[in-house]
Amino acid sequence: MRNPKIISQTKWYAIYTKPRFEKKVTTILNKANFEVYTPMIQTVRQWSDRKKKLIVPLIPSYVFVKMEAAKLHNLLQYNGVVGVLKYLKKPAVVQDYEINNLKIICKSPDLIENIEGKKFTKSQALQITRGPFAGLYGEFVQHQGKHKVLLHVASLGLIITVQLPLSYVESIKVN
């Protein structure tokens, strides 16, 4: 009798980094053959004498790593890694669709107005069906004017303001 194949249980986890170490940690973990995702956007920063375009992390001090939960403690040996985001004293799993949401958001950074780390009570589930954010899932928090929607990405505790017509948003049923 053969042993059944052991299926790898890799999932996405959010890793805390030292401030401004996101790019360094991403590089270090990539070299160590980890599957890593760090959502980055281009922004313009204004100094007193000039403006400069910079590539910055969408979520400061976070890097996402896909791996088995049992091996997460190994990440602490790498320079810049501070810890693992936890929920109920266990490593918080970031769903594949939430990583996909971040990838969609990073395609149109000029339409992102702000990101806040506030938590809200759960509301109606929604999906953006048209425009540059098509395919994005989240929870509706509130409507701000004609073309602004607050979207709650639950597992990350983020509120993201997305600028688009309300006709682009449809409610969905969650099983």
Rosetta blueprint (number, residue, H / E / L):
1 M L
2 R L
3 N L
4 P L
5 K L
6 I L
7 I L
8 S L
9 Q L
10 T L
11 K E
12 W E
13 Y E
14 A E
15 I E
16 Y E
17 T E
18 K L
19 P L
20 R L
21 F L
22 E H
23 K H
24 K H
25 V H
26 T H
27 T H
28 I H
29 L H
30 N H
31 K H
32 A L
33 N L
34 F L
35 E E
36 V E
37 Y E
38 T L
39 P L
40 M E
41 I E
42 Q E
43 T E
44 V E
45 R E
46 Q E
47 W L
48 S L
49 D L
50 R L
51 K E
52 K E
53 K E
54 L E
55 I E
56 V E
57 P E
58 L L
59 I L
60 P L
61 S L
62 Y E
63 V E
64 F E
65 V E
66 K E
67 M E
68 E L
69 A H
70 A H
71 K H
72 L H
73 H H
74 N H
75 L H
76 L H
77 Q H
78 Y L
79 N L
80 G L
81 V E
82 V E
83 G E
84 V E
85 L L
86 K E
87 Y E
88 L L
89 K L
90 K E
91 P E
92 A L
93 V E
94 V E
95 Q L
96 D H
97 Y H
98 E H
99 I H
100 N H
101 N H
102 L H
103 K H
104 I H
105 I H
106 C H
107 K H
108 S L
109 P H
110 D H
111 L H
112 I E
113 E E
114 N E
115 I E
116 E E
117 G L
118 K L
119 K L
120 F L
121 T L
122 K L
123 S L
124 Q L
125 A E
126 L E
127 Q E
128 I E
129 T L
130 R L
131 G L
132 P L
133 F L
134 A L
135 G L
136 L L
137 Y E
138 G E
139 E E
140 F E
141 V E
142 Q E
143 H E
144 Q L
145 G L
146 K L
147 H L
148 K E
149 V E
150 L E
151 L E
152 H E
153 V E
154 A H
155 S H
156 L H
157 G L
158 L E
159 I E
160 I E
161 T E
162 V E
163 Q E
164 L L
165 P L
166 L H
167 S H
168 Y H
169 V E
170 E E
171 S E
172 I L
173 K L
174 V L
175 N L
